[in-house]
Amino acid sequence: MAIKWLIDASYFVAAILFILGLKGMSSPVSARKGIVWAGVGMVLATVVTFLTPGMGNMLLMVIAIGLGGVLAWVSGKRVAMTDMPQMVAIYNGMGGGAAAAIAAVEFARGEMHGTVVTLLATLGALIGAVSFSGSVVAWAKLQGVMNKAFRLPAQNAVNVVLALVTVGFGAAIVIAPQVDPMLVGAFFVLALVLGAVITLPIGGADMPVVISLFNAFTGLAVGFEGFVMGIPALIIAGIVVGAAGTLLTQLMAKAMNRPISNILFVPMAAAGGGEAVEGEQKEVGAMDAAAMMRYASKVIIVPGYGMAVAGAQHKVWEMSELLEEAGVEVVFAIHPVAGRMPGHMNVLLAEAGVPYEKIFDLEEINADFAQADVALVIGANDVVNPSARTDKSSPIYGMPILNADMAQNVIVVKRGKGTGYSGIENALFYKDNTRLLYGSAQQAIGEVIQHVKAMSV
């Protein structure tokens, strides 16, 4: 009785630590503290599990925790900040895969009693398997292993039919008087294929929302399997992660003004390119770009995926410090879906040492663009495309954007003259007040820095 009381009390404390950790992660200022709190809660929940009466295979558990912990520690230390989106994607997938594996083991044991328990195990298996295979595809896309998008003929029909068949197999498992290994195996295969097929057509522009959605899926799957196994810590942690991931997904979809159903079934790359953009792109050299910013009163920097790919966040902050020393006000504007994962740009800027008070989100900064002398756009595309306001035929029409085009001057750092990841032409690049500085962000900003230094002597 005393052991059971200790276990239950420990799970309760772990749940509180999970919630406190999630609360802390809601702000960059307290994010590190939140991660520590959540980590302490996870360690507590894991250690207490070993005290469960009748627990077996403890040696295998220790070996698994040791292998997983070492692998995670080494990969976490080695991964570059620019590769963080694919690491988040694959870690999401591992959580979903673990939940699906738990369900598979419970099915194999054949000891589940009651339709509700079997239903929850099946739901957890379905959601976890979809999250796992979908996250693996997302990782492959972000890592460059797979092409940007691969769309099957009659893709939506395939998605719907495959989903219905998979759910049908799941329903058969729930109502069957006993577990049929062949039926369970077919169900898992279909669920894994479903996750991959849904994710294959989705391009990088929608990837932040997809990663957030799979995070929510993983949380729900873990929560369901926690109920099946009777482990309160899994139930609470899964529900908290699932709820947070769902809210984040909805917020990001709203920031793109695209329903989640459109993101999954009408990928941006397949939605058409909108009206043709008239005019020509006007180039600017690094010296002229440096002069425009060096003698400006206010510069707003809009970072995007191009900055992440080039790993240019440190150069950008170095340039910003030089401009501030010359009396220029420099701030950063972040769109909710900039980059390839939620908070991607915030993470990169924080890693470069940019103070939190200089980073503003869309609602906070948009009114300031009209008073800015220069808006410097680094590798961003759709989040600054004015077609979202004016072109009803554009796939991004109605999407809230950063008003970079309203600055007196716009400098866009861009690798070439092509369209961005989503394939949509950006009307900003053809505006009269826009100049393009061609080259990778690392190289282009490095040249600007040298010219700013020369002007400050």
MARKE-264221 format. One record per residue (C-alpha): residue number from 1; x, y, z. Coordinates in Angstrom, 3 decimals, decimal comma, padded with zeros to 6 digits. Example, Ala and Ser with C-alpha at 12.3 -4.5 7.8 and 13.67 -1.06 7.14 Angstrom:
# MARKE-264221
NODE  seq         x         y         z
NODE    1   012,300  -004,500   007,800
NODE    2   013,670  -001,060   007,140
END
This chain:
# MARKE-264221
NODE  seq         x         y         z
NODE    1   000,000   000,000   000,000
NODE    2   002,833   002,385   000,885
NODE    3   004,558   001,671  -002,451
NODE    4   001,346   002,325  -004,374
NODE    5   000,857   005,610  -002,518
NODE    6   004,443   006,632  -003,313
NODE    7   004,020   005,752  -006,992
NODE    8   000,737   007,655  -007,324
NODE    9   002,123   010,684  -005,488
NODE   10   005,229   010,678  -007,696
NODE   11   003,123   010,523  -010,848
NODE   12   001,090   013,460  -009,549
NODE   13   004,252   015,492  -008,925
NODE   14   005,562   014,515  -012,376
NODE   15   002,317   015,715  -013,953
NODE   16   002,646   019,084  -012,215
NODE   17   006,247   019,352  -013,432
NODE   18   005,117   018,571  -017,008
NODE   19   002,538   021,354  -016,867
NODE   20   004,988   023,822  -015,322
NODE   21   007,516   022,889  -017,982
NODE   22   005,055   023,463  -020,800
NODE   23   004,080   026,794  -019,279
NODE   24   007,730   027,801  -019,139
NODE   25   008,247   026,885  -022,782
NODE   26   005,587   029,381  -023,829
NODE   27   008,122   032,216  -023,602
NODE   28   011,729   032,398  -024,869
NODE   29   012,713   034,003  -021,554
NODE   30   011,596   031,019  -019,465
NODE   31   011,938   028,241  -022,081
NODE   32   015,195   026,843  -020,680
NODE   33   013,724   026,656  -017,185
NODE   34   010,611   024,984  -018,605
NODE   35   012,681   022,313  -020,329
NODE   36   014,521   021,583  -017,076
NODE   37   011,254   021,266  -015,111
NODE   38   009,765   018,924  -017,713
NODE   39   012,982   016,898  -017,779
NODE   40   012,933   016,482  -014,004
NODE   41   009,315   015,322  -014,248
NODE   42   010,212   012,766  -016,905
NODE   43   013,137   011,407  -014,854
NODE   44   010,872   011,108  -011,793
NODE   45   008,144   009,295  -013,743
NODE   46   010,695   006,921  -015,287
NODE   47   012,406   006,042  -012,001
NODE   48   009,102   005,469  -010,197
NODE   49   007,992   003,055  -012,922
NODE   50   010,700   000,638  -011,767
NODE   51   008,969   000,459  -008,358
NODE   52   005,729  -000,873  -009,868
NODE   53   004,887  -004,253  -008,248
NODE   54   005,274  -007,168  -010,644
NODE   55   007,363  -005,180  -013,118
NODE   56   009,571  -007,465  -015,205
NODE   57   012,284  -007,190  -017,848
NODE   58   014,021  -004,462  -015,858
NODE   59   017,409  -005,233  -017,409
NODE   60   015,977  -004,725  -020,893
NODE   61   014,380  -001,482  -019,722
NODE   62   017,685  -000,186  -018,395
NODE   63   019,483  -001,162  -021,601
NODE   64   016,817   000,532  -023,731
NODE   65   016,913   003,728  -021,652
NODE   66   020,713   003,728  -021,765
NODE   67   020,890   003,257  -025,533
NODE   68   018,174   005,810  -026,196
NODE   69   019,639   008,322  -023,773
NODE   70   023,150   008,099  -025,232
NODE   71   021,864   008,326  -028,806
NODE   72   019,692   011,333  -027,979
NODE   73   022,485   013,091  -026,072
NODE   74   025,064   012,595  -028,833
NODE   75   022,704   013,545  -031,665
NODE   76   021,403   016,541  -029,709
NODE   77   024,955   017,795  -029,128
NODE   78   026,023   017,314  -032,732
NODE   79   022,987   018,589  -034,614
NODE   80   023,382   022,016  -036,197
NODE   81   020,806   024,663  -035,349
NODE   82   019,890   024,774  -039,037
NODE   83   018,985   021,075  -038,860
NODE   84   016,748   021,448  -035,822
NODE   85   013,435   021,160  -037,782
NODE   86   014,226   017,670  -039,030
NODE   87   015,392   016,622  -035,547
NODE   88   012,101   017,839  -034,064
NODE   89   010,225   015,994  -036,809
NODE   90   012,006   012,693  -036,226
NODE   91   011,694   012,978  -032,432
NODE   92   007,949   013,524  -032,842
NODE   93   007,878   010,421  -034,988
NODE   94   009,762   008,366  -032,411
NODE   95   007,142   009,238  -029,795
NODE   96   004,327   008,192  -032,102
NODE   97   006,189   005,037  -033,075
NODE   98   006,704   004,157  -029,400
NODE   99   002,975   004,536  -028,732
NODE  100   002,159   002,321  -031,718
NODE  101   004,710  -000,253  -030,533
NODE  102   003,105  -000,337  -027,077
NODE  103  -000,240  -001,081  -028,705
NODE  104   001,351  -003,801  -030,845
NODE  105   002,786  -005,492  -027,731
NODE  106  -000,574  -005,298  -025,945
NODE  107  -002,302  -006,847  -028,969
NODE  108   000,318  -009,606  -029,090
NODE  109  -000,189  -010,409  -025,408
NODE  110  -003,946  -010,689  -025,984
NODE  111  -004,720  -009,648  -022,398
NODE  112  -006,803  -006,544  -023,066
NODE  113  -010,288  -006,738  -021,591
NODE  114  -013,227  -004,565  -022,564
NODE  115  -014,227  -002,835  -025,778
NODE  116  -013,232   000,614  -024,484
NODE  117  -009,657  -000,486  -023,719
NODE  118  -009,338  -002,177  -027,100
NODE  119  -010,772   000,908  -028,808
NODE  120  -008,297   003,224  -027,106
NODE  121  -005,400   000,890  -027,909
NODE  122  -006,477   000,814  -031,555
NODE  123  -006,838   004,595  -031,724
NODE  124  -003,414   005,029  -030,146
NODE  125  -001,924   002,565  -032,603
NODE  126  -003,530   004,312  -035,587
NODE  127  -002,546   007,845  -034,567
NODE  128   000,934   006,793  -033,438
NODE  129   001,683   004,879  -036,640
NODE  130   000,475   007,770  -038,816
NODE  131   002,581   010,190  -036,797
NODE  132   005,629   007,944  -037,078
NODE  133   005,618   007,380  -040,837
NODE  134   004,479   010,931  -041,577
NODE  135   007,245   012,367  -039,409
NODE  136   009,826   010,168  -041,134
NODE  137   008,699   011,581  -044,495
NODE  138   008,831   015,118  -043,065
NODE  139   012,372   014,431  -041,830
NODE  140   013,397   013,101  -045,243
NODE  141   012,030   016,211  -046,971
NODE  142   013,710   018,637  -044,588
NODE  143   016,971   016,686  -044,674
NODE  144   016,968   016,792  -048,478
NODE  145   016,792   013,005  -048,786
NODE  146   013,435   013,195  -050,578
NODE  147   012,120   015,486  -053,291
NODE  148   010,150   018,518  -052,164
NODE  149   006,763   017,049  -053,060
NODE  150   005,430   013,841  -054,564
NODE  151   001,774   013,815  -055,488
NODE  152  -000,068   010,658  -056,528
NODE  153  -002,752   010,687  -059,227
NODE  154  -006,111   011,345  -057,535
NODE  155  -004,204   012,030  -054,318
NODE  156  -007,218   013,121  -052,250
NODE  157  -009,242   010,083  -053,318
NODE  158  -006,328   007,828  -052,372
NODE  159  -006,072   009,530  -048,971
NODE  160  -009,771   009,132  -048,239
NODE  161  -010,008   005,512  -049,401
NODE  162  -006,853   004,511  -047,543
NODE  163  -008,075   006,240  -044,376
NODE  164  -011,469   004,517  -044,562
NODE  165  -009,913   001,094  -045,145
NODE  166  -007,495   001,601  -042,240
NODE  167  -010,313   002,681  -039,911
NODE  168  -012,323  -000,311  -041,103
NODE  169  -009,527  -002,692  -040,140
NODE  170  -009,262  -000,931  -036,778
NODE  171  -012,988  -001,342  -036,186
NODE  172  -012,693  -005,037  -037,023
NODE  173  -009,984  -005,414  -034,355
NODE  174  -012,216  -003,723  -031,761
NODE  175  -015,280  -005,887  -032,403
NODE  176  -013,412  -009,179  -032,964
NODE  177  -013,880  -011,690  -030,106
NODE  178  -010,133  -012,348  -030,048
NODE  179  -007,009  -010,804  -031,552
NODE  180  -006,201  -011,918  -035,103
NODE  181  -002,455  -011,409  -035,781
NODE  182  -003,011  -011,128  -039,542
NODE  183  -005,681  -008,481  -039,043
NODE  184  -003,498  -006,513  -036,625
NODE  185  -000,503  -006,722  -038,974
NODE  186  -002,525  -005,469  -041,941
NODE  187  -003,906  -002,626  -039,811
NODE  188  -000,428  -001,437  -038,808
NODE  189   000,853  -001,623  -042,390
NODE  190  -002,099   000,418  -043,643
NODE  191  -001,673   003,011  -040,872
NODE  192   002,022   003,439  -041,693
NODE  193   001,282   003,776  -045,400
NODE  194  -001,470   006,309  -044,641
NODE  195   000,910   008,572  -042,708
NODE  196   003,477   008,484  -045,502
NODE  197   000,971   009,033  -048,328
NODE  198  -000,652   012,020  -046,581
NODE  199   002,718   013,704  -045,998
NODE  200   004,353   013,056  -049,384
NODE  201   002,623   015,922  -051,306
NODE  202   003,178   018,526  -048,581
NODE  203   005,885   021,076  -049,347
NODE  204   008,183   023,073  -047,102
NODE  205   005,831   026,058  -046,898
NODE  206   003,310   023,953  -044,953
NODE  207   005,867   021,954  -042,992
NODE  208   005,696   023,957  -039,717
NODE  209   001,991   023,182  -039,413
NODE  210   002,527   019,517  -040,289
NODE  211   005,257   019,097  -037,669
NODE  212   003,003   020,706  -035,062
NODE  213   000,089   018,452  -036,099
NODE  214   002,186   015,291  -035,795
NODE  215   003,339   016,503  -032,385
NODE  216  -000,317   016,664  -031,334
NODE  217  -000,896   013,181  -032,802
NODE  218   002,003   011,779  -030,804
NODE  219   000,643   013,274  -027,593
NODE  220  -002,812   011,812  -028,155
NODE  221  -001,382   008,396  -029,011
NODE  222   000,712   008,381  -025,828
NODE  223  -002,320   009,435  -023,782
NODE  224  -004,463   006,613  -025,187
NODE  225  -001,780   004,002  -024,546
NODE  226  -001,291   005,365  -021,019
NODE  227  -004,939   004,625  -020,337
NODE  228  -004,583   001,116  -021,772
NODE  229  -001,594   000,398  -019,520
NODE  230  -003,014   002,226  -016,498
NODE  231  -000,083   004,639  -016,187
NODE  232  -001,281   008,109  -015,071
NODE  233   001,971   009,829  -016,100
NODE  234   001,520   008,757  -019,716
NODE  235  -002,122   009,808  -019,700
NODE  236  -001,378   013,285  -018,334
NODE  237   001,752   013,882  -020,409
NODE  238   000,021   012,683  -023,570
NODE  239  -003,078   014,808  -023,031
NODE  240  -001,008   017,910  -022,233
NODE  241   001,205   017,465  -025,314
NODE  242  -001,790   016,624  -027,503
NODE  243  -003,752   019,664  -026,347
NODE  244  -000,773   022,014  -026,699
NODE  245   000,083   020,628  -030,132
NODE  246  -003,521   020,966  -031,291
NODE  247  -003,735   024,583  -030,158
NODE  248  -000,401   025,406  -031,784
NODE  249  -001,507   023,744  -035,026
NODE  250  -004,712   025,774  -035,068
NODE  251  -002,828   029,013  -034,370
NODE  252  -000,350   028,345  -037,168
NODE  253  -003,057   027,366  -039,624
NODE  254  -004,849   030,598  -038,728
NODE  255  -001,618   032,527  -039,301
NODE  256  -001,575   031,092  -042,833
NODE  257  -005,329   031,600  -043,249
NODE  258  -005,553   028,009  -044,430
NODE  259  -007,757   025,317  -042,858
NODE  260  -005,844   022,257  -041,679
NODE  261  -007,839   020,210  -044,191
NODE  262  -006,395   022,341  -047,014
NODE  263  -002,856   021,866  -045,728
NODE  264  -003,302   018,087  -045,739
NODE  265  -005,407   017,690  -048,861
NODE  266  -004,658   020,796  -050,984
NODE  267  -000,896   021,397  -050,687
NODE  268   000,158   024,940  -051,514
NODE  269   002,367   023,821  -054,373
NODE  270  -000,627   022,200  -056,062
NODE  271  -003,040   025,071  -055,537
NODE  272  -001,887   027,220  -058,464
NODE  273   000,446   030,175  -058,665
NODE  274  -001,992   033,094  -058,852
NODE  275  -001,844   035,961  -061,305
NODE  276   001,270   036,694  -063,328
NODE  277   003,491   039,354  -061,756
NODE  278   004,502   042,253  -063,984
NODE  279   007,763   044,189  -063,829
NODE  280   011,354   043,198  -063,305
NODE  281   013,602   042,415  -060,398
NODE  282   016,111   045,183  -059,674
NODE  283   019,498   044,182  -058,291
NODE  284   021,500   046,012  -055,649
NODE  285   025,142   045,569  -054,714
NODE  286   026,430   044,890  -051,211
NODE  287   027,948   048,400  -050,974
NODE  288   024,693   050,155  -051,834
NODE  289   022,736   047,878  -049,493
NODE  290   025,203   048,680  -046,711
NODE  291   024,857   052,428  -047,350
NODE  292   021,055   052,256  -047,303
NODE  293   021,100   050,629  -043,871
NODE  294   024,105   052,465  -042,419
NODE  295   022,460   055,852  -042,948
NODE  296   018,929   054,781  -042,063
NODE  297   017,083   055,640  -038,862
NODE  298   015,246   052,333  -038,519
NODE  299   015,854   048,912  -040,088
NODE  300   013,478   045,973  -039,689
NODE  301   015,001   042,568  -040,442
NODE  302   012,716   039,753  -041,618
NODE  303   014,529   036,390  -041,361
NODE  304   013,370   033,314  -043,250
NODE  305   014,405   029,806  -044,193
NODE  306   017,178   031,137  -046,445
NODE  307   018,928   032,494  -043,376
NODE  308   018,609   029,112  -041,679
NODE  309   019,955   027,182  -044,674
NODE  310   022,975   029,488  -044,919
NODE  311   023,531   029,478  -041,143
NODE  312   023,768   033,248  -041,348
NODE  313   022,146   034,183  -038,037
NODE  314   025,486   035,109  -036,437
NODE  315   026,458   037,304  -039,395
NODE  316   023,054   038,993  -039,289
NODE  317   023,454   039,814  -035,592
NODE  318   027,009   041,050  -036,170
NODE  319   025,698   043,390  -038,865
NODE  320   022,894   044,531  -036,569
NODE  321   025,347   045,410  -033,797
NODE  322   027,438   047,461  -036,232
NODE  323   024,352   049,353  -037,382
NODE  324   023,282   050,012  -033,793
NODE  325   026,749   051,360  -032,977
NODE  326   026,204   053,812  -035,838
NODE  327   022,910   054,974  -034,295
NODE  328   020,495   052,876  -036,361
NODE  329   017,502   051,262  -034,630
NODE  330   017,384   047,573  -035,601
NODE  331   014,574   045,164  -034,767
NODE  332   013,504   041,727  -036,011
NODE  333   010,076   040,741  -037,347
NODE  334   009,029   037,090  -037,093
NODE  335   006,074   035,537  -038,895
NODE  336   004,390   032,623  -037,038
NODE  337   005,182   030,169  -039,856
NODE  338   008,609   031,443  -040,887
NODE  339   011,066   028,589  -041,388
NODE  340   010,359   024,873  -041,230
NODE  341   009,144   024,369  -037,667
NODE  342   007,252   026,361  -035,040
NODE  343   009,544   029,028  -033,604
NODE  344   012,358   028,201  -036,047
NODE  345   013,530   031,797  -036,475
NODE  346   013,240   032,552  -032,755
NODE  347   015,520   029,606  -031,986
NODE  348   018,140   030,696  -034,530
NODE  349   018,157   034,326  -033,378
NODE  350   018,367   033,314  -029,725
NODE  351   021,277   031,014  -030,555
NODE  352   023,042   033,984  -032,216
NODE  353   022,566   036,096  -029,091
NODE  354   019,832   038,467  -030,303
NODE  355   018,091   039,955  -027,208
NODE  356   014,465   038,889  -026,786
NODE  357   013,270   042,497  -026,627
NODE  358   014,411   043,072  -030,217
NODE  359   012,281   040,246  -031,620
NODE  360   008,644   041,031  -032,454
NODE  361   005,848   038,935  -033,879
NODE  362   003,543   039,912  -036,722
NODE  363   000,898   041,717  -034,673
NODE  364   003,470   043,720  -032,719
NODE  365   005,622   044,897  -035,642
NODE  366   003,380   045,256  -038,692
NODE  367   002,373   048,856  -038,041
NODE  368   006,057   049,859  -037,791
NODE  369   007,031   048,970  -041,346
NODE  370   005,557   052,215  -042,711
NODE  371   007,991   054,175  -040,503
NODE  372   011,015   052,015  -041,380
NODE  373   013,667   053,304  -043,755
NODE  374   014,708   049,775  -044,752
NODE  375   013,104   046,351  -044,477
NODE  376   015,786   043,681  -044,917
NODE  377   014,239   040,353  -045,972
NODE  378   016,634   037,412  -045,644
NODE  379   015,488   034,274  -047,382
NODE  380   011,767   034,720  -046,676
NODE  381   009,147   034,400  -049,400
NODE  382   005,457   033,747  -048,786
NODE  383   005,339   035,536  -045,423
NODE  384   006,140   038,887  -047,123
NODE  385   004,245   038,369  -050,399
NODE  386   001,771   041,260  -050,934
NODE  387  -000,246   039,046  -053,291
NODE  388  -001,788   037,653  -050,115
NODE  389  -003,674   040,960  -049,829
NODE  390  -004,625   041,586  -053,445
NODE  391  -004,628   038,441  -055,606
NODE  392  -007,735   036,347  -054,968
NODE  393  -006,427   033,597  -057,258
NODE  394  -003,255   033,165  -055,192
NODE  395  -003,014   030,108  -052,916
NODE  396  -001,948   032,416  -050,071
NODE  397  -004,727   034,993  -050,541
NODE  398  -005,958   036,142  -047,122
NODE  399  -002,856   034,916  -045,307
NODE  400  -001,645   037,544  -042,796
NODE  401   001,777   038,735  -043,945
NODE  402   004,521   040,997  -042,666
NODE  403   004,090   044,421  -044,293
NODE  404   007,676   044,607  -045,544
NODE  405   006,540   046,215  -048,807
NODE  406   005,337   049,302  -046,886
NODE  407   008,869   050,272  -045,802
NODE  408   010,497   053,104  -047,738
NODE  409   013,093   050,692  -049,095
NODE  410   013,155   046,903  -049,225
NODE  411   016,300   044,824  -049,634
NODE  412   015,765   041,124  -050,302
NODE  413   018,675   038,718  -049,869
NODE  414   017,991   035,898  -052,306
NODE  415   020,060   033,099  -053,805
NODE  416   018,593   033,444  -057,307
NODE  417   015,699   034,683  -059,383
NODE  418   013,511   031,613  -058,907
NODE  419   010,384   031,312  -056,781
NODE  420   010,473   030,151  -053,173
NODE  421   009,879   026,655  -051,797
NODE  422   006,131   026,807  -052,415
NODE  423   006,587   027,774  -056,062
NODE  424   004,550   030,987  -055,746
NODE  425   005,928   034,121  -057,407
NODE  426   006,456   036,955  -054,939
NODE  427   005,115   040,345  -056,044
NODE  428   007,368   042,041  -053,462
NODE  429   010,425   041,271  -055,579
NODE  430   009,038   043,409  -058,435
NODE  431   008,002   046,460  -056,393
NODE  432   009,531   049,854  -057,238
NODE  433   010,966   050,211  -053,721
NODE  434   012,520   046,720  -053,691
NODE  435   016,090   045,788  -054,556
NODE  436   017,502   042,257  -054,580
NODE  437   020,889   041,347  -053,182
NODE  438   021,723   038,020  -054,805
NODE  439   023,799   035,340  -053,106
NODE  440   023,614   033,106  -050,054
NODE  441   022,734   034,944  -046,867
NODE  442   026,101   034,078  -045,296
NODE  443   028,080   035,521  -048,198
NODE  444   025,813   038,515  -048,898
NODE  445   025,585   039,688  -045,290
NODE  446   029,313   039,142  -044,864
NODE  447   029,983   041,573  -047,737
NODE  448   027,532   044,084  -046,266
NODE  449   029,374   043,898  -042,945
NODE  450   032,696   044,764  -044,580
NODE  451   031,172   047,824  -046,278
NODE  452   029,422   048,979  -043,090
NODE  453   032,745   048,736  -041,230
NODE  454   034,446   050,771  -043,943
NODE  455   031,758   053,471  -043,728
NODE  456   032,107   053,693  -039,960
NODE  457   035,844   054,365  -039,954
END
